[in-house]
Amino acid sequence: MYLQTESIYHDRTAYGHLSSHQRSDMLLEVDFKWLMAGQGCNVDPIRLRNDAVYAKVCFQFALYSGCDPLRICAADLQAEFDGEMSVKTYSA
């Protein structure tokens, strides 16, 4: 049986336009979203990227959770977001 999802795994060019860093960042966000879901919190990834207050609340919840992988993931993602914000602020 051929499923649509199989084409993603067989097509190595599906995310070819993204750099390895961008793919890594995308996976980090997906990990964060699913780890937060495991704690009963639904995360809006678009709002997470565009609303600094929302992101801060999400990260604070994650950093104080009892889930080690979530805390590590949140710290990494927050550092990435902080780096992006400083670049945006500097270039503006």
N, C-alpha and C positions, 0 to 999 in steps of 0.2 A: 504494500500500500504506500502510495506517495502522498506525503503531507506537505502542506505549504511550508511549515517550519523547517523541513529537511533542506530546502533550497538555501536557507540562511547558512547552514552548517557546511554545505558543499560549495557554496559560492564564496571563495576567499576574498573576493573583491567587494563584498557587500559594504564594508566599512573602509574600503581602500582610500577614500578621500580624507580620512582622519589620520592624524599623526599618531604614533604609538602613545604619546603623552595624552592626547585627547581621548583615545580609547580607554586608557587607564583611568582618567578622570571620570569618564562616563560610567565605567564599572564601579568606581568608588561611590558615585551618587546612587547607583542601583543598589549596591550593598547597603548603603545608609537607609534608603527608602524601605527595603525589606526588613532590615534589622529593627527599624522603628515600628514597622507594622507588627512585628513579633511582640512588641511592647504595648500594642494597642493604639498606636498613633499613626494616622494616615498623613503622609507628607506629600505636599504638592510641589513637585520638582521645579516647575516654572516659577512659582512664588518663592521657593527657597532661593533661587538664583537672583530674583529681582526685588525682594523685600527684605532689607537688612534686619528689621525688627523681628519678622517672622523667622528668619534664619537663626537669629540670636536665641529666640525662645526654643526652637527645635534643638539647637546645639546644647543649650543649657540642660534641657530635659535629658538628652542623650548622655552628656558628660556626667550626670549624677545618677544615671540608671545603674542597676545591679548587673548589667550585661557587659562583660569585659570586651567582647568583639565590637559591640555598639560604641562603647567609649573610645576605643582605639580608632574606629572608623570615623567617628564624629570629630575627634581631634585632628585627624589627617585631612578631612574634608574642610573643616573650619580653617586650617592653615592654608589650604589651597584657595579658599574663598577670600581670606584676608590678603593673600598675595595678589589675587586678581583685583581686589578693591584698591590696593595701593597703586597698581599699574594704571587703573582707570582714573584715579584721582590725580596721579602724576601727569598723565597724558592729556588731561582735560584743560 
